[in-house]
Amino acid sequence: MSEGFRGAIFDVDGVLVDSPHEQAWRQSLQELMEGPWADIRPQTTWSPEGFTSELYHQRMSGKPRKAGATAALEYFGVPDIDKRVVEYGEYKQDMIIKLITEGKFSAYDDAVRFVIAVKNAGIPIAAASSSKNAKLFLERVDLGNYGGSGNLHAAFDVDVSGRDFAQGKPHPEIFLTAAKELGVDPHDAFVAEDATNGIQAARAGEFGALGVSRADDVDALKAEGADLVVTDMGAIDVGALASHRLTTK
């Protein structure tokens, strides 16, 4: 183990940007259930109010598209999942692109400033999101609003987001790949994640685990073994990273 952290790996949705993924998944399923799938609706437990934020964060957040769609359809007991999962995923993808294009998302200011501070501290940084839309989000975050130049995506040394990995979170494959491309040992890097399965993946890969609570889930992230959980990344002591410590100021 080196004296300090030599790499930092960031999930995107929920950590760096307040993305409309949850809205897109919820709205897509509602439109399908009230339209093309209306005939099978009575066979399911689905209702508009049944698609909660808790469902999204506990079962879908951080997963690749097919896995996220499968989790929701299984939860609501939708029949013929294998036949419907692709349609649901593609419907959601069309909707998310529409929402991104319309600018219906925002960056978390505390996260962008933390990323810049980590990079300025000389620590290489990687983006590692299951979402194939991560690059599109990051390219639309203007660092000019934070005293810098260019877009947030250009600030990253490595981006492994949206790749088709054999194993999804909570398997650490995506983070191990990011560490390899950064040229650092997992023990010398930390992962910033907002989802419990992301923290599980960080722990499985033997990374430092930084939990970012955006959904009133501090206790859940701590329960998965996060080394530190914050609701505001501005509270993190960037200087302590040089001593291999995740702590607040």
Contacts in CASP RR format, 6 or more apart in sequence:
PFRMAT RR
TARGET T0000
AUTHOR 0000-0000-0000
METHOD contacts of the structure
MODEL  1
MSEGFRGAIFDVDGVLVDSPHEQAWRQSLQELMEGPWADIRPQTTWSPEG
FTSELYHQRMSGKPRKAGATAALEYFGVPDIDKRVVEYGEYKQDMIIKLI
TEGKFSAYDDAVRFVIAVKNAGIPIAAASSSKNAKLFLERVDLGNYGGSG
NLHAAFDVDVSGRDFAQGKPHPEIFLTAAKELGVDPHDAFVAEDATNGIQ
AARAGEFGALGVSRADDVDALKAEGADLVVTDMGAIDVGALASHRLTTK
1 185 0 8 1.000
1 187 0 8 1.000
1 188 0 8 1.000
1 244 0 8 1.000
2 185 0 8 1.000
2 188 0 8 1.000
2 244 0 8 1.000
3 242 0 8 1.000
3 243 0 8 1.000
3 244 0 8 1.000
4 188 0 8 1.000
4 241 0 8 1.000
4 242 0 8 1.000
4 243 0 8 1.000
4 244 0 8 1.000
5 123 0 8 1.000
5 188 0 8 1.000
5 189 0 8 1.000
5 190 0 8 1.000
5 241 0 8 1.000
5 242 0 8 1.000
5 244 0 8 1.000
6 123 0 8 1.000
6 124 0 8 1.000
6 184 0 8 1.000
6 185 0 8 1.000
6 188 0 8 1.000
6 189 0 8 1.000
7 123 0 8 1.000
7 124 0 8 1.000
7 125 0 8 1.000
7 126 0 8 1.000
7 179 0 8 1.000
7 182 0 8 1.000
7 184 0 8 1.000
7 188 0 8 1.000
7 189 0 8 1.000
7 190 0 8 1.000
8 118 0 8 1.000
8 123 0 8 1.000
8 124 0 8 1.000
8 125 0 8 1.000
8 126 0 8 1.000
8 189 0 8 1.000
8 190 0 8 1.000
8 192 0 8 1.000
8 241 0 8 1.000
9 125 0 8 1.000
9 126 0 8 1.000
9 127 0 8 1.000
9 128 0 8 1.000
9 175 0 8 1.000
9 178 0 8 1.000
9 179 0 8 1.000
9 182 0 8 1.000
9 189 0 8 1.000
9 190 0 8 1.000
9 191 0 8 1.000
9 192 0 8 1.000
9 207 0 8 1.000
10 16 0 8 1.000
10 111 0 8 1.000
10 115 0 8 1.000
10 125 0 8 1.000
10 126 0 8 1.000
10 127 0 8 1.000
10 128 0 8 1.000
10 191 0 8 1.000
10 192 0 8 1.000
11 62 0 8 1.000
11 128 0 8 1.000
11 129 0 8 1.000
11 191 0 8 1.000
11 192 0 8 1.000
11 193 0 8 1.000
11 194 0 8 1.000
11 195 0 8 1.000
11 198 0 8 1.000
12 19 0 8 1.000
12 127 0 8 1.000
12 129 0 8 1.000
12 131 0 8 1.000
12 134 0 8 1.000
12 137 0 8 1.000
12 138 0 8 1.000
12 161 0 8 1.000
13 19 0 8 1.000
13 21 0 8 1.000
13 61 0 8 1.000
13 62 0 8 1.000
13 129 0 8 1.000
13 131 0 8 1.000
13 134 0 8 1.000
13 137 0 8 1.000
13 194 0 8 1.000
14 61 0 8 1.000
14 108 0 8 1.000
14 194 0 8 1.000
14 212 0 8 1.000
14 214 0 8 1.000
15 108 0 8 1.000
15 111 0 8 1.000
15 192 0 8 1.000
15 193 0 8 1.000
15 194 0 8 1.000
15 212 0 8 1.000
15 214 0 8 1.000
16 107 0 8 1.000
16 108 0 8 1.000
16 111 0 8 1.000
16 112 0 8 1.000
16 115 0 8 1.000
16 127 0 8 1.000
16 137 0 8 1.000
16 138 0 8 1.000
16 141 0 8 1.000
16 152 0 8 1.000
17 105 0 8 1.000
17 106 0 8 1.000
17 107 0 8 1.000
17 108 0 8 1.000
17 111 0 8 1.000
17 137 0 8 1.000
17 138 0 8 1.000
17 141 0 8 1.000
18 105 0 8 1.000
18 106 0 8 1.000
18 107 0 8 1.000
18 108 0 8 1.000
18 214 0 8 1.000
19 96 0 8 1.000
19 105 0 8 1.000
19 131 0 8 1.000
19 133 0 8 1.000
19 137 0 8 1.000
20 96 0 8 1.000
20 99 0 8 1.000
20 100 0 8 1.000
20 104 0 8 1.000
20 105 0 8 1.000
21 56 0 8 1.000
21 61 0 8 1.000
21 96 0 8 1.000
21 131 0 8 1.000
22 53 0 8 1.000
22 56 0 8 1.000
22 61 0 8 1.000
23 99 0 8 1.000
23 104 0 8 1.000
24 92 0 8 1.000
24 95 0 8 1.000
24 96 0 8 1.000
24 99 0 8 1.000
25 51 0 8 1.000
25 56 0 8 1.000
25 60 0 8 1.000
25 68 0 8 1.000
25 69 0 8 1.000
25 72 0 8 1.000
25 92 0 8 1.000
26 51 0 8 1.000
26 56 0 8 1.000
27 95 0 8 1.000
28 88 0 8 1.000
28 89 0 8 1.000
28 91 0 8 1.000
28 92 0 8 1.000
28 95 0 8 1.000
29 46 0 8 1.000
29 51 0 8 1.000
29 72 0 8 1.000
29 76 0 8 1.000
29 88 0 8 1.000
30 48 0 8 1.000
30 51 0 8 1.000
31 91 0 8 1.000
32 87 0 8 1.000
32 88 0 8 1.000
32 91 0 8 1.000
33 41 0 8 1.000
33 44 0 8 1.000
33 46 0 8 1.000
34 41 0 8 1.000
36 87 0 8 1.000
37 78 0 8 1.000
37 84 0 8 1.000
40 78 0 8 1.000
40 79 0 8 1.000
40 80 0 8 1.000
43 77 0 8 1.000
43 78 0 8 1.000
43 79 0 8 1.000
44 76 0 8 1.000
44 77 0 8 1.000
44 78 0 8 1.000
44 79 0 8 1.000
45 76 0 8 1.000
45 77 0 8 1.000
46 76 0 8 1.000
46 77 0 8 1.000
46 78 0 8 1.000
51 72 0 8 1.000
53 215 0 8 1.000
55 72 0 8 1.000
55 75 0 8 1.000
57 195 0 8 1.000
57 196 0 8 1.000
57 215 0 8 1.000
57 217 0 8 1.000
58 196 0 8 1.000
59 68 0 8 1.000
59 71 0 8 1.000
59 72 0 8 1.000
59 75 0 8 1.000
60 68 0 8 1.000
60 71 0 8 1.000
60 72 0 8 1.000
61 194 0 8 1.000
61 195 0 8 1.000
61 197 0 8 1.000
62 129 0 8 1.000
62 130 0 8 1.000
62 131 0 8 1.000
62 169 0 8 1.000
62 195 0 8 1.000
62 197 0 8 1.000
62 198 0 8 1.000
63 71 0 8 1.000
63 130 0 8 1.000
63 168 0 8 1.000
63 169 0 8 1.000
63 197 0 8 1.000
64 130 0 8 1.000
64 162 0 8 1.000
64 164 0 8 1.000
64 165 0 8 1.000
64 168 0 8 1.000
65 89 0 8 1.000
65 92 0 8 1.000
65 93 0 8 1.000
65 132 0 8 1.000
66 85 0 8 1.000
66 86 0 8 1.000
66 89 0 8 1.000
67 168 0 8 1.000
69 85 0 8 1.000
69 86 0 8 1.000
69 88 0 8 1.000
69 89 0 8 1.000
69 92 0 8 1.000
70 81 0 8 1.000
70 85 0 8 1.000
72 88 0 8 1.000
73 81 0 8 1.000
73 84 0 8 1.000
73 85 0 8 1.000
73 88 0 8 1.000
74 81 0 8 1.000
78 84 0 8 1.000
93 132 0 8 1.000
96 133 0 8 1.000
97 133 0 8 1.000
97 136 0 8 1.000
99 105 0 8 1.000
100 133 0 8 1.000
100 136 0 8 1.000
100 137 0 8 1.000
100 140 0 8 1.000
103 140 0 8 1.000
105 137 0 8 1.000
105 140 0 8 1.000
107 141 0 8 1.000
107 152 0 8 1.000
108 214 0 8 1.000
108 233 0 8 1.000
109 146 0 8 1.000
110 232 0 8 1.000
110 233 0 8 1.000
110 234 0 8 1.000
111 192 0 8 1.000
111 212 0 8 1.000
111 233 0 8 1.000
112 141 0 8 1.000
112 143 0 8 1.000
112 146 0 8 1.000
112 152 0 8 1.000
113 146 0 8 1.000
113 233 0 8 1.000
113 234 0 8 1.000
114 233 0 8 1.000
114 234 0 8 1.000
114 236 0 8 1.000
114 238 0 8 1.000
115 125 0 8 1.000
115 152 0 8 1.000
115 155 0 8 1.000
116 143 0 8 1.000
116 146 0 8 1.000
116 148 0 8 1.000
116 155 0 8 1.000
117 238 0 8 1.000
118 125 0 8 1.000
118 238 0 8 1.000
118 241 0 8 1.000
119 125 0 8 1.000
119 155 0 8 1.000
121 238 0 8 1.000
121 239 0 8 1.000
121 241 0 8 1.000
121 242 0 8 1.000
123 241 0 8 1.000
124 157 0 8 1.000
124 158 0 8 1.000
124 182 0 8 1.000
124 183 0 8 1.000
124 184 0 8 1.000
125 155 0 8 1.000
125 156 0 8 1.000
125 157 0 8 1.000
125 158 0 8 1.000
126 156 0 8 1.000
126 157 0 8 1.000
126 158 0 8 1.000
126 159 0 8 1.000
126 160 0 8 1.000
126 178 0 8 1.000
126 179 0 8 1.000
126 181 0 8 1.000
126 182 0 8 1.000
127 134 0 8 1.000
127 135 0 8 1.000
127 138 0 8 1.000
127 153 0 8 1.000
127 156 0 8 1.000
127 158 0 8 1.000
127 159 0 8 1.000
127 160 0 8 1.000
127 161 0 8 1.000
127 178 0 8 1.000
128 159 0 8 1.000
128 160 0 8 1.000
128 161 0 8 1.000
128 174 0 8 1.000
128 175 0 8 1.000
128 177 0 8 1.000
128 178 0 8 1.000
128 191 0 8 1.000
129 161 0 8 1.000
129 162 0 8 1.000
130 161 0 8 1.000
130 162 0 8 1.000
130 168 0 8 1.000
130 169 0 8 1.000
130 174 0 8 1.000
131 137 0 8 1.000
131 161 0 8 1.000
131 162 0 8 1.000
132 161 0 8 1.000
132 162 0 8 1.000
134 159 0 8 1.000
134 161 0 8 1.000
134 162 0 8 1.000
135 153 0 8 1.000
135 159 0 8 1.000
135 161 0 8 1.000
138 151 0 8 1.000
138 152 0 8 1.000
138 153 0 8 1.000
138 156 0 8 1.000
138 159 0 8 1.000
139 151 0 8 1.000
139 152 0 8 1.000
139 153 0 8 1.000
139 154 0 8 1.000
140 151 0 8 1.000
141 151 0 8 1.000
141 152 0 8 1.000
141 153 0 8 1.000
142 150 0 8 1.000
142 151 0 8 1.000
143 149 0 8 1.000
143 150 0 8 1.000
143 151 0 8 1.000
143 152 0 8 1.000
143 155 0 8 1.000
144 150 0 8 1.000
153 159 0 8 1.000
157 182 0 8 1.000
158 178 0 8 1.000
158 181 0 8 1.000
158 182 0 8 1.000
160 174 0 8 1.000
160 177 0 8 1.000
160 178 0 8 1.000
160 181 0 8 1.000
163 174 0 8 1.000
163 177 0 8 1.000
165 171 0 8 1.000
165 173 0 8 1.000
165 174 0 8 1.000
165 177 0 8 1.000
166 173 0 8 1.000
167 173 0 8 1.000
168 174 0 8 1.000
168 201 0 8 1.000
169 195 0 8 1.000
169 197 0 8 1.000
169 198 0 8 1.000
169 200 0 8 1.000
169 201 0 8 1.000
170 197 0 8 1.000
170 198 0 8 1.000
170 200 0 8 1.000
170 201 0 8 1.000
170 204 0 8 1.000
171 201 0 8 1.000
171 204 0 8 1.000
172 186 0 8 1.000
172 201 0 8 1.000
172 202 0 8 1.000
172 204 0 8 1.000
172 205 0 8 1.000
172 207 0 8 1.000
174 201 0 8 1.000
175 186 0 8 1.000
175 191 0 8 1.000
175 201 0 8 1.000
175 202 0 8 1.000
175 205 0 8 1.000
175 207 0 8 1.000
176 186 0 8 1.000
176 205 0 8 1.000
179 185 0 8 1.000
179 186 0 8 1.000
179 189 0 8 1.000
179 207 0 8 1.000
182 189 0 8 1.000
186 205 0 8 1.000
186 206 0 8 1.000
186 207 0 8 1.000
187 206 0 8 1.000
187 207 0 8 1.000
188 244 0 8 1.000
189 207 0 8 1.000
189 208 0 8 1.000
190 202 0 8 1.000
190 207 0 8 1.000
190 208 0 8 1.000
190 209 0 8 1.000
190 210 0 8 1.000
190 227 0 8 1.000
190 241 0 8 1.000
190 246 0 8 1.000
191 198 0 8 1.000
191 201 0 8 1.000
191 202 0 8 1.000
191 207 0 8 1.000
191 208 0 8 1.000
191 209 0 8 1.000
191 210 0 8 1.000
192 210 0 8 1.000
192 211 0 8 1.000
192 212 0 8 1.000
192 233 0 8 1.000
193 199 0 8 1.000
193 201 0 8 1.000
193 202 0 8 1.000
193 209 0 8 1.000
193 210 0 8 1.000
193 211 0 8 1.000
193 212 0 8 1.000
193 221 0 8 1.000
193 226 0 8 1.000
194 211 0 8 1.000
194 212 0 8 1.000
194 213 0 8 1.000
194 214 0 8 1.000
194 215 0 8 1.000
194 221 0 8 1.000
196 217 0 8 1.000
196 220 0 8 1.000
196 221 0 8 1.000
196 223 0 8 1.000
196 224 0 8 1.000
199 209 0 8 1.000
199 211 0 8 1.000
199 221 0 8 1.000
199 224 0 8 1.000
199 225 0 8 1.000
199 226 0 8 1.000
200 224 0 8 1.000
202 208 0 8 1.000
202 209 0 8 1.000
202 226 0 8 1.000
203 209 0 8 1.000
203 224 0 8 1.000
203 225 0 8 1.000
208 227 0 8 1.000
208 246 0 8 1.000
209 224 0 8 1.000
209 225 0 8 1.000
209 226 0 8 1.000
209 227 0 8 1.000
209 228 0 8 1.000
209 246 0 8 1.000
210 226 0 8 1.000
210 227 0 8 1.000
210 228 0 8 1.000
210 229 0 8 1.000
210 230 0 8 1.000
210 236 0 8 1.000
210 246 0 8 1.000
211 221 0 8 1.000
211 226 0 8 1.000
211 228 0 8 1.000
211 229 0 8 1.000
211 230 0 8 1.000
212 229 0 8 1.000
212 230 0 8 1.000
212 231 0 8 1.000
212 233 0 8 1.000
213 221 0 8 1.000
213 229 0 8 1.000
213 230 0 8 1.000
213 231 0 8 1.000
214 231 0 8 1.000
218 229 0 8 1.000
218 231 0 8 1.000
221 229 0 8 1.000
222 229 0 8 1.000
227 246 0 8 1.000
228 236 0 8 1.000
228 246 0 8 1.000
228 247 0 8 1.000
228 248 0 8 1.000
230 236 0 8 1.000
230 248 0 8 1.000
235 248 0 8 1.000
235 249 0 8 1.000
236 246 0 8 1.000
236 247 0 8 1.000
236 248 0 8 1.000
236 249 0 8 1.000
237 245 0 8 1.000
237 247 0 8 1.000
237 248 0 8 1.000
237 249 0 8 1.000
240 246 0 8 1.000
240 247 0 8 1.000
END
